[in-house]
Amino acid sequence: MAIATKIGIYTEGRHGVLSGSQMEQMSGAELENAVVSTRVFYRTSPRHKLKIINAFQARGHVVAMTGDGVNDAPAMKQADIGVAMGTTGTDVCKEAADMILIDDDFSTILSAIEEGKSIFFNIRNFVRFQLSSSAAAMGTVGIANLLGYPSPLNAMQILWINIIMDGPPAQSLGVEPVDQDVMKRPPRALSEPIITRSLLENVVLSAVFIIAGSLYVFTHEMGDVKVSARTTTMSFTTFVMFDMFNAMCCRSADKSIFRIGFFTNVPLCWAVGGSIVGQLLVIYFPPLQSVFQCEALELSDVVFIVILSSSVFWADELRKMFYGRGPSHTHSR
């Protein structure tokens, strides 16, 4: 008890303790109720460890267990996450484990949890960007066709958007630096999917802005005449710039980019910068102009496109501002 009290696991009067012999006298249901308030289990055998793990799992908890000996292997195998000691652990223990703690330092587990949470949130950011971009592309072309207009984007432009424009920024979202607040958030439910309702709402918000902006430029430029190279260049470039601003939005689900910092994700900065340079080459480099059926734009056109396409960024910043004022949310990043 002295060790548990010293390291902050146990407080007398608030937490319970349970011995192996006491567990022997309990039914399964009694043990499930007892583990809720118990902080210290002592004088336990391998079968007691199995009972403890089963009791926590029966209550819907995700259970991790560390061990180093052969007798720990059955319980580690039963646990959701088995962590073996890398230096002192036996080969049998390591075989049964899901992870190996190479330095045998328990504090390293915190770093692993932090990295794991960050990876999960980055996957969500990646999915959000890809879904919103794909939905916007399909929506832009589909709605234009339903309204009787020609397609705002030709086949080469759509390929350019999907492969060159979306690829590098999307991959860069997967290496977003770890959020310093990630460990302050409670664990997510085991059954919680990657694609949640809030994520889909964000996807729809971004897609609506991209579709509306791209179609506005397309119809405004087309007027009463047929689709020209300028018309497709304007709508194509507008869509691409919307995509770049959307990539910046997808860095976090609830934190403003002004809090995160514009340049903290260096790979994303390079990806967005490279994508913009690539788009400028498509517009102004004659060999690429003929391939993508584009023509050079005036500086005023580019400024207009940047201002219009930034609307998706500012809309998302407003959403995050009101999001932060609401009830506590746990699914950021």
Backbone hydrogen bonds in HBPLUS format (Angstrom, degrees):
<---DONOR---> <-ACCEPTOR-->    atom                        ^
c    i                          cat <-CA-CA->   ^        H-A-AA   ^      H-
h    n   atom  resd res      DA  || num        DHA   H-A  angle D-A-AA Bond
n    s   type  num  typ     dist DA aas  dist angle  dist       angle   num
A0005-THR N   A0001-MET O   2.85 MM   4  5.99 154.6  1.92 149.1 156.2     1
A0006-LYS N   A0002-ALA O   2.95 MM   4  6.07 154.8  2.01 142.9 150.0     2
A0007-ILE N   A0003-ILE O   3.11 MM   4  6.36 153.9  2.18 153.0 158.1     3
A0009-ILE N   A0004-ALA O   2.89 MM   5  5.12 138.1  2.07 162.1 161.3     4
A0010-TYR N   A0004-ALA O   3.19 MM   6  5.25 161.6  2.23 111.8 112.6     5
A0008-GLY N   A0005-THR O   3.23 MM   3  5.18 157.7  2.28 100.6 107.1     6
A0014-ARG N   A0011-THR O   3.06 MM   3  5.59 159.9  2.10 132.3 137.9     7
A0015-HIS N   A0011-THR O   3.12 MM   4  5.78 155.4  2.18 169.5 167.7     8
A0016-GLY N   A0037-SER O   2.91 MM  21  5.70 176.8  1.91 143.2 142.6     9
A0039-ARG N   A0016-GLY O   2.92 MM  23  5.95 161.9  1.95 154.3 150.5    10
A0018-LEU N   A0040-VAL O   2.92 MM  22  6.39 153.0  2.00 158.6 166.8    11
A0042-TYR N   A0018-LEU O   2.99 MM  24  6.44 153.3  2.07 145.4 153.6    12
A0023-MET N   A0019-SER O   3.12 MM   4  6.44 151.9  2.20 147.1 154.7    13
A0020-GLY N   A0042-TYR O   3.05 MM  22  6.44 130.3  2.30 158.6 170.8    14
A0024-GLU N   A0020-GLY O   3.12 MM   4  6.41 142.4  2.27 143.0 152.8    15
A0025-GLN N   A0022-GLN O   3.18 MM   3  5.44 138.9  2.36 101.5 111.9    16
A0026-MET N   A0023-MET O   3.08 MM   3  5.17 160.1  2.12 105.9 112.2    17
A0031-LEU N   A0027-SER O   2.99 MM   4  6.22 158.7  2.04 152.3 157.7    18
A0032-GLU N   A0028-GLY O   3.01 MM   4  6.24 153.0  2.09 144.6 152.1    19
A0033-ASN N   A0029-ALA O   3.16 MM   4  6.44 148.3  2.26 142.8 150.2    20
A0034-ALA N   A0030-GLU O   2.93 MM   4  6.14 148.9  2.03 143.6 153.1    21
A0035-VAL N   A0031-LEU O   2.98 MM   4  6.12 155.7  2.04 156.5 159.2    22
A0048-HIS N   A0045-SER O   2.95 MM   3  5.18 127.1  2.24 104.4 118.8    23
A0049-LYS N   A0045-SER O   3.14 MM   4  6.56 151.5  2.22 153.8 162.0    24
A0050-LEU N   A0046-PRO O   3.20 MM   4  6.53 151.2  2.28 143.2 150.3    25
A0051-LYS N   A0047-ARG O   3.07 MM   4  6.35 152.4  2.15 139.7 146.9    26
A0052-ILE N   A0048-HIS O   2.91 MM   4  6.22 156.1  1.96 151.8 157.9    27
A0053-ILE N   A0049-LYS O   3.04 MM   4  6.27 165.5  2.06 149.9 153.3    28
A0054-ASN N   A0050-LEU O   2.92 MM   4  6.12 165.1  1.94 151.8 156.2    29
A0055-ALA N   A0051-LYS O   2.89 MM   4  6.04 150.4  1.98 145.5 153.7    30
A0056-PHE N   A0052-ILE O   3.04 MM   4  6.36 161.6  2.07 152.9 156.6    31
A0057-GLN N   A0053-ILE O   2.94 MM   4  6.15 164.5  1.96 153.6 158.4    32
A0058-ALA N   A0054-ASN O   2.86 MM   4  5.97 145.2  1.98 141.0 150.4    33
A0059-ARG N   A0056-PHE O   3.06 MM   3  5.23 137.0  2.26  99.0 111.1    34
A0061-HIS N   A0056-PHE O   3.12 MM   5  5.51 162.0  2.15 146.7 142.1    35
A0060-GLY N   A0057-GLN O   2.96 MM   3  5.02 159.2  2.01 106.8 111.0    36
A0080-ASP N   A0063-VAL O   2.92 MM  17  5.28 121.5  2.27 134.7 151.4    37
A0081-ILE N   A0063-VAL O   3.05 MM  18  6.42 148.9  2.15 151.5 153.9    38
A0065-MET N   A0081-ILE O   2.93 MM  16  6.45 151.1  2.01 162.3 170.4    39
A0083-VAL N   A0065-MET O   2.75 MM  18  5.95 169.1  1.76 163.7 162.7    40
A0067-GLY N   A0083-VAL O   3.02 MM  16  6.50 140.6  2.18 157.8 164.3    41
A0085-MET N   A0067-GLY O   3.09 MM  18  6.35 143.1  2.23 156.7 163.3    42
A0090-THR N   A0068-ASP O   2.90 MM  22  6.01 147.0  2.01 143.0 150.3    43
A0072-ASP N   A0069-GLY O   3.12 MM   3  5.39 151.3  2.20 103.7 112.4    44
A0073-ALA N   A0070-VAL O   3.15 MM   3  5.50 154.8  2.22 109.2 116.6    45
A0076-MET N   A0072-ASP O   2.98 MM   4  6.13 159.7  2.02 159.4 166.1    46
A0077-LYS N   A0073-ALA O   2.91 MM   4  6.06 150.1  2.00 151.4 159.2    47
A0078-GLN N   A0074-PRO O   3.10 MM   4  6.36 145.2  2.23 140.7 149.7    48
A0079-ALA N   A0075-ALA O   2.94 MM   4  6.16 146.3  2.06 146.4 155.6    49
A0098-ASP N   A0082-GLY O   2.75 MM  16  5.00 147.8  1.85 122.9 132.6    50
A0099-MET N   A0082-GLY O   2.91 MM  17  6.23 158.8  1.95 166.6 170.3    51
A0084-ALA N   A0099-MET O   2.92 MM  15  6.34 164.1  1.95 153.6 153.2    52
A0101-LEU N   A0084-ALA O   2.69 MM  17  5.92 167.9  1.70 173.2 177.5    53
A0089-GLY N   A0085-MET O   3.10 MM   4  4.54 126.6  2.40 107.2 117.6    54
A0086-GLY N   A0101-LEU O   2.75 MM  15  5.08 150.6  1.83 138.5 130.1    55
A0094-LYS N   A0090-THR O   3.01 MM   4  6.32 158.3  2.05 150.8 156.7    56
A0095-GLU N   A0091-ASP O   2.94 MM   4  6.15 150.1  2.03 145.9 153.9    57
A0096-ALA N   A0092-VAL O   3.13 MM   4  6.38 145.4  2.26 143.0 151.4    58
A0097-ALA N   A0093-CYS O   3.14 MM   4  6.28 126.1  2.44 139.4 153.2    59
A0097-ALA N   A0094-LYS O   3.28 MM   3  5.11 139.7  2.46  92.2 103.3    60
A0104-ASP N   A0101-LEU O   3.13 MM   3  5.33 158.6  2.18 110.2 116.9    61
A0108-THR N   A0105-ASP O   2.97 MM   3  5.63 153.3  2.05 117.1 125.0    62
A0109-ILE N   A0106-PHE O   3.00 MM   3  5.58 150.2  2.09 112.8 120.8    63
A0110-LEU N   A0107-SER O   3.13 MM   3  5.52 136.7  2.32 105.0 114.9    64
A0111-SER N   A0108-THR O   3.06 MM   3  5.20 118.6  2.45  97.8 112.3    65
A0112-ALA N   A0108-THR O   3.08 MM   4  6.47 150.8  2.17 147.1 155.6    66
A0113-ILE N   A0109-ILE O   2.89 MM   4  6.20 155.0  1.95 151.2 157.6    67
A0114-GLU N   A0110-LEU O   2.91 MM   4  6.12 162.4  1.94 149.7 154.7    68
A0115-GLU N   A0111-SER O   2.94 MM   4  6.12 159.1  1.98 145.4 150.9    69
A0116-GLY N   A0112-ALA O   2.86 MM   4  6.02 155.8  1.92 144.8 152.2    70
A0117-LYS N   A0113-ILE O   2.89 MM   4  6.13 162.3  1.92 154.6 158.2    71
A0118-SER N   A0114-GLU O   3.03 MM   4  6.19 159.4  2.07 144.7 150.9    72
A0119-ILE N   A0115-GLU O   2.91 MM   4  6.13 158.2  1.96 150.2 155.7    73
A0120-PHE N   A0116-GLY O   3.07 MM   4  6.31 158.5  2.11 146.9 152.3    74
A0121-PHE N   A0117-LYS O   3.04 MM   4  6.34 165.4  2.06 154.8 157.7    75
A0122-ASN N   A0118-SER O   2.89 MM   4  6.08 152.9  1.97 148.2 156.5    76
A0123-ILE N   A0119-ILE O   2.91 MM   4  6.15 146.6  2.02 146.7 155.4    77
A0124-ARG N   A0120-PHE O   3.16 MM   4  6.53 153.7  2.23 145.1 151.7    78
A0125-ASN N   A0121-PHE O   2.97 MM   4  6.33 152.3  2.05 144.9 152.6    79
A0126-PHE N   A0122-ASN O   2.89 MM   4  6.13 158.0  1.94 148.2 153.8    80
A0127-VAL N   A0123-ILE O   2.89 MM   4  6.15 163.2  1.92 152.7 157.0    81
A0128-ARG N   A0124-ARG O   2.81 MM   4  5.99 160.5  1.85 150.4 156.3    82
A0129-PHE N   A0125-ASN O   3.03 MM   4  6.25 161.8  2.06 148.6 152.6    83
A0130-GLN N   A0126-PHE O   3.01 MM   4  6.24 169.1  2.02 154.2 157.3    84
A0131-LEU N   A0127-VAL O   2.86 MM   4  5.93 167.0  1.87 154.9 158.8    85
A0132-SER N   A0128-ARG O   3.00 MM   4  6.04 165.5  2.02 147.6 152.2    86
A0133-SER N   A0129-PHE O   2.97 MM   4  6.05 160.2  2.01 149.1 154.8    87
A0134-SER N   A0130-GLN O   2.96 MM   4  6.04 164.3  1.98 147.2 152.0    88
A0135-ALA N   A0131-LEU O   2.82 MM   4  5.87 163.4  1.85 150.1 155.6    89
A0136-ALA N   A0132-SER O   2.95 MM   4  5.95 150.7  2.03 137.1 145.4    90
A0137-ALA N   A0133-SER O   2.99 MM   4  6.22 157.0  2.05 146.6 152.4    91
A0138-MET N   A0134-SER O   2.98 MM   4  6.21 170.3  1.99 154.5 156.9    92
A0139-GLY N   A0135-ALA O   2.80 MM   4  5.83 155.8  1.86 143.3 151.4    93
A0140-THR N   A0136-ALA O   2.82 MM   4  5.87 158.5  1.87 147.2 152.6    94
A0141-VAL N   A0137-ALA O   3.21 MM   4  6.37 174.3  2.22 150.3 151.5    95
A0142-GLY N   A0138-MET O   2.80 MM   4  5.75 159.6  1.84 147.2 154.3    96
A0143-ILE N   A0139-GLY O   2.86 MM   4  5.69 167.5  1.88 144.5 148.6    97
A0144-ALA N   A0140-THR O   3.23 MM   4  6.17 157.1  2.28 136.7 143.4    98
A0145-ASN N   A0141-VAL O   3.07 MM   4  6.27 157.7  2.12 147.2 153.0    99
A0146-LEU N   A0142-GLY O   2.95 MM   4  6.22 154.6  2.02 147.5 155.0   100
A0147-LEU N   A0143-ILE O   2.95 MM   4  6.17 144.7  2.08 147.1 155.9   101
A0149-TYR N   A0144-ALA O   2.79 MM   5  5.08 149.7  1.88 163.8 154.1   102
A0148-GLY N   A0145-ASN O   3.04 MM   3  5.03 156.0  2.10 101.5 108.5   103
A0158-ILE N   A0154-ASN O   3.04 MM   4  6.33 155.7  2.10 155.2 162.3   104
A0159-LEU N   A0155-ALA O   3.03 MM   4  6.30 158.4  2.08 149.4 155.1   105
A0160-TRP N   A0156-MET O   2.92 MM   4  6.11 155.2  1.98 144.4 151.6   106
A0161-ILE N   A0157-GLN O   2.92 MM   4  6.18 156.0  1.97 147.1 153.1   107
A0162-ASN N   A0158-ILE O   2.96 MM   4  6.17 168.1  1.98 153.1 155.8   108
A0163-ILE N   A0159-LEU O   2.90 MM   4  5.89 163.0  1.93 153.5 157.8   109
A0164-ILE N   A0160-TRP O   2.97 MM   4  5.30 136.5  2.17 127.9 140.6   110
A0165-MET N   A0160-TRP O   3.02 MM   5  6.40 162.7  2.05 153.8 158.8   111
A0166-ASP N   A0161-ILE O   2.88 MM   5  6.02 139.5  2.05 156.9 166.9   112
A0170-ALA N   A0166-ASP O   3.00 MM   4  5.86 156.1  2.06 150.7 158.3   113
A0171-GLN N   A0167-GLY O   2.99 MM   4  6.20 164.0  2.02 160.7 165.1   114
A0172-SER N   A0168-PRO O   2.96 MM   4  6.11 152.3  2.03 149.2 157.2   115
A0173-LEU N   A0169-PRO O   3.07 MM   4  6.36 137.4  2.25 143.6 153.7   116
A0173-LEU N   A0170-ALA O   3.22 MM   3  5.28 131.4  2.47  95.9 108.2   117
A0174-GLY N   A0171-GLN O   3.06 MM   3  5.36 142.6  2.20 103.0 113.8   118
A0175-VAL N   A0172-SER O   3.11 MM   3  5.48 162.7  2.14 109.5 114.9   119
A0176-GLU N   A0173-LEU O   3.41 MM   3  5.32 155.0  2.47 109.0 106.3   120
A0182-VAL N   A0179-ASP O   3.13 MM   3  5.37 167.2  2.15 114.2 116.8   121
A0184-LYS N   A0181-ASP O   3.01 MM   3  5.37 153.3  2.08 111.4 119.9   122
A0192-GLU N   A0189-ALA O   3.06 MM   3  5.22 160.6  2.10 107.8 114.0   123
A0200-LEU N   A0196-THR O   3.05 MM   4  6.35 161.0  2.08 150.5 155.2   124
A0201-GLU N   A0197-ARG O   2.91 MM   4  6.19 149.6  2.01 148.7 157.6   125
A0202-ASN N   A0198-SER O   3.07 MM   4  6.33 152.3  2.14 143.6 150.1   126
A0203-VAL N   A0199-LEU O   2.91 MM   4  6.23 151.3  1.99 146.9 155.8   127
A0204-VAL N   A0200-LEU O   2.90 MM   4  6.14 162.0  1.93 150.5 154.3   128
A0205-LEU N   A0201-GLU O   2.97 MM   4  6.18 159.8  2.01 146.2 151.9   129
A0206-SER N   A0202-ASN O   3.06 MM   4  6.27 170.1  2.07 151.9 153.5   130
A0207-ALA N   A0203-VAL O   2.90 MM   4  6.04 167.4  1.91 153.6 157.9   131
A0208-VAL N   A0204-VAL O   2.88 MM   4  5.95 160.0  1.92 152.8 157.3   132
A0209-PHE N   A0205-LEU O   3.30 MM   4  6.55 162.1  2.33 147.1 150.9   133
A0210-ILE N   A0206-SER O   3.02 MM   4  6.29 163.8  2.04 155.4 160.1   134
A0211-ILE N   A0207-ALA O   2.86 MM   4  5.99 167.9  1.87 154.9 158.4   135
A0212-ALA N   A0208-VAL O   2.90 MM   4  5.95 169.3  1.91 150.4 154.1   136
A0213-GLY N   A0209-PHE O   2.92 MM   4  5.93 164.9  1.94 147.1 152.0   137
A0214-SER N   A0210-ILE O   2.96 MM   4  5.97 163.9  1.98 147.0 152.1   138
A0215-LEU N   A0211-ILE O   2.93 MM   4  6.02 166.5  1.95 153.7 157.7   139
A0216-TYR N   A0212-ALA O   2.93 MM   4  5.98 148.7  2.03 141.8 150.9   140
A0217-VAL N   A0213-GLY O   3.12 MM   4  6.34 165.5  2.14 149.4 152.0   141
A0218-PHE N   A0214-SER O   2.98 MM   4  6.16 160.5  2.02 145.5 151.7   142
A0219-THR N   A0215-LEU O   2.91 MM   4  6.00 175.3  1.91 152.3 153.4   143
A0220-HIS N   A0216-TYR O   2.91 MM   4  5.91 154.9  1.98 146.2 154.2   144
A0221-GLU N   A0217-VAL O   2.91 MM   4  5.95 159.4  1.96 148.6 153.5   145
A0222-MET N   A0218-PHE O   2.97 MM   4  6.04 148.6  2.07 143.4 152.7   146
A0223-GLY N   A0219-THR O   3.11 MM   4  6.08 169.1  2.13 144.9 147.4   147
A0225-VAL N   A0222-MET O   3.13 MM   3  5.84 145.5  2.25 146.8 146.1   148
A0232-THR N   A0228-SER O   3.20 MM   4  6.57 165.7  2.22 157.3 157.9   149
A0233-THR N   A0229-ALA O   2.94 MM   4  6.02 152.2  2.02 143.0 151.8   150
A0234-MET N   A0230-ARG O   2.90 MM   4  6.05 162.2  1.93 153.3 156.7   151
A0235-SER N   A0231-THR O   3.08 MM   4  6.33 171.0  2.09 153.5 155.8   152
A0236-PHE N   A0232-THR O   2.79 MM   4  5.68 157.2  1.84 144.1 151.8   153
A0237-THR N   A0233-THR O   2.92 MM   4  5.91 166.1  1.94 145.9 150.1   154
A0238-THR N   A0234-MET O   2.93 MM   4  6.00 152.5  2.01 142.8 151.1   155
A0239-PHE N   A0235-SER O   3.01 MM   4  6.18 160.0  2.05 145.2 149.9   156
A0240-VAL N   A0236-PHE O   3.07 MM   4  6.36 160.9  2.11 148.2 153.3   157
A0241-MET N   A0237-THR O   2.95 MM   4  6.15 163.2  1.98 151.6 155.5   158
A0242-PHE N   A0238-THR O   2.93 MM   4  6.13 155.8  1.99 150.0 157.1   159
A0243-ASP N   A0239-PHE O   2.98 MM   4  6.23 152.8  2.05 145.8 153.4   160
A0244-MET N   A0240-VAL O   3.03 MM   4  6.42 146.3  2.15 145.1 153.9   161
A0245-PHE N   A0241-MET O   3.09 MM   4  6.36 163.9  2.11 152.6 155.6   162
A0246-ASN N   A0242-PHE O   2.85 MM   4  6.04 152.0  1.93 148.0 157.1   163
A0247-ALA N   A0243-ASP O   2.95 MM   4  6.20 142.8  2.09 142.0 151.3   164
A0248-MET N   A0244-MET O   3.38 MM   4  6.76 148.7  2.49 140.9 147.4   165
A0249-CYS N   A0245-PHE O   3.10 MM   4  6.48 147.4  2.21 142.9 152.3   166
A0250-CYS N   A0246-ASN O   3.00 MM   4  6.26 145.9  2.12 147.9 156.5   167
A0251-ARG N   A0248-MET O   3.43 MM   3  5.67 166.5  2.45 107.9 110.2   168
A0259-ARG N   A0256-SER O   2.98 MM   3  5.29 145.0  2.10 105.4 115.4   169
A0260-ILE N   A0256-SER O   3.07 MM   4  6.46 157.3  2.12 149.5 156.2   170
A0261-GLY N   A0257-ILE O   2.77 MM   4  5.61 159.3  1.81 140.9 147.4   171
A0269-CYS N   A0265-ASN O   3.12 MM   4  6.48 154.3  2.19 150.9 158.7   172
A0270-TRP N   A0266-VAL O   3.01 MM   4  6.34 161.0  2.05 159.4 163.8   173
A0271-ALA N   A0267-PRO O   2.87 MM   4  6.07 153.4  1.94 143.9 152.2   174
A0272-VAL N   A0268-LEU O   2.81 MM   4  5.99 170.3  1.82 157.7 159.1   175
A0273-GLY N   A0269-CYS O   2.88 MM   4  5.93 161.9  1.91 145.3 151.5   176
A0274-GLY N   A0270-TRP O   2.77 MM   4  5.83 158.8  1.81 144.8 151.3   177
A0275-SER N   A0271-ALA O   2.89 MM   4  6.04 151.1  1.97 143.1 151.2   178
A0276-ILE N   A0272-VAL O   2.95 MM   4  6.21 156.0  2.01 150.4 156.3   179
A0277-VAL N   A0273-GLY O   3.00 MM   4  6.27 160.5  2.04 149.2 154.6   180
A0278-GLY N   A0274-GLY O   2.89 MM   4  6.09 157.4  1.94 144.9 151.6   181
A0279-GLN N   A0275-SER O   2.91 MM   4  6.19 150.6  2.00 143.7 151.6   182
A0280-LEU N   A0276-ILE O   2.94 MM   4  6.24 154.1  2.01 149.2 156.1   183
A0281-LEU N   A0277-VAL O   2.99 MM   4  6.31 149.0  2.09 147.9 156.4   184
A0282-VAL N   A0278-GLY O   3.05 MM   4  6.37 151.5  2.13 144.1 151.7   185
A0283-ILE N   A0279-GLN O   3.07 MM   4  6.36 145.8  2.19 143.7 152.7   186
A0284-TYR N   A0280-LEU O   2.85 MM   4  5.98 159.9  1.89 151.7 157.0   187
A0285-PHE N   A0281-LEU O   2.78 MM   4  4.96 151.5  1.86 137.7 141.2   188
A0288-LEU N   A0285-PHE O   2.96 MM   3  5.59 124.9  2.27 122.2 135.3   189
A0289-GLN N   A0285-PHE O   2.93 MM   4  6.06 147.4  2.04 149.0 157.0   190
A0290-SER N   A0286-PRO O   3.23 MM   4  6.48 155.7  2.29 157.4 159.3   191
A0292-PHE N   A0288-LEU O   2.98 MM   4  6.16 165.4  2.00 157.9 160.0   192
A0293-GLN N   A0289-GLN O   2.79 MM   4  5.49 110.0  2.29 137.2 152.4   193
A0294-CYS N   A0289-GLN O   2.92 MM   5  4.73 156.9  1.97 132.7 139.6   194
A0301-ASP N   A0298-GLU O   3.02 MM   3  5.17 126.0  2.32  98.6 112.6   195
A0302-VAL N   A0298-GLU O   3.18 MM   4  6.62 155.4  2.24 150.6 156.6   196
A0303-VAL N   A0299-LEU O   2.95 MM   4  6.24 162.8  1.98 155.9 160.4   197
A0304-PHE N   A0300-SER O   3.01 MM   4  6.12 159.7  2.05 141.7 147.3   198
A0305-ILE N   A0301-ASP O   2.95 MM   4  6.21 159.3  1.99 149.2 154.8   199
A0306-VAL N   A0302-VAL O   2.95 MM   4  6.19 161.3  1.99 153.0 157.6   200
A0307-ILE N   A0303-VAL O   3.01 MM   4  6.22 165.7  2.03 153.5 157.1   201
A0308-LEU N   A0304-PHE O   2.94 MM   4  6.12 166.9  1.96 153.3 157.3   202
A0309-SER N   A0305-ILE O   2.85 MM   4  5.92 169.8  1.86 153.6 157.1   203
A0310-SER N   A0306-VAL O   3.03 MM   4  6.04 135.3  2.23 140.0 150.3   204
A0311-SER N   A0308-LEU O   3.08 MM   3  5.69 162.7  2.12 115.2 120.6   205
A0313-PHE N   A0310-SER O   2.96 MM   3  5.16 125.5  2.27 102.2 116.6   206
A0314-TRP N   A0310-SER O   3.06 MM   4  6.47 160.1  2.10 157.8 162.7   207
A0315-ALA N   A0311-SER O   2.89 MM   4  5.97 156.2  1.95 147.5 154.4   208
A0316-ASP N   A0312-VAL O   3.16 MM   4  6.20 152.3  2.24 133.9 140.8   209
A0317-GLU N   A0313-PHE O   2.95 MM   4  6.23 148.3  2.05 145.0 154.5   210
A0318-LEU N   A0314-TRP O   3.00 MM   4  6.24 153.5  2.07 145.2 151.3   211
A0319-ARG N   A0315-ALA O   3.02 MM   4  6.30 153.9  2.09 142.3 149.8   212
A0320-LYS N   A0316-ASP O   2.94 MM   4  6.18 157.3  1.99 147.8 153.2   213
A0321-MET N   A0317-GLU O   2.98 MM   4  6.20 146.8  2.09 141.6 150.8   214
A0322-PHE N   A0318-LEU O   3.08 MM   4  6.40 162.6  2.11 155.3 157.5   215
A0323-TYR N   A0319-ARG O   2.78 MM   4  5.88 148.9  1.88 145.5 156.1   216
A0324-GLY N   A0320-LYS O   2.92 MM   4  6.02 152.7  2.00 143.0 148.2   217
A0325-ARG N   A0322-PHE O   3.15 MM   3  5.13 135.0  2.36  94.4 106.7   218
A0326-GLY N   A0323-TYR O   3.20 MM   3  5.35 147.5  2.31 101.3 110.6   219
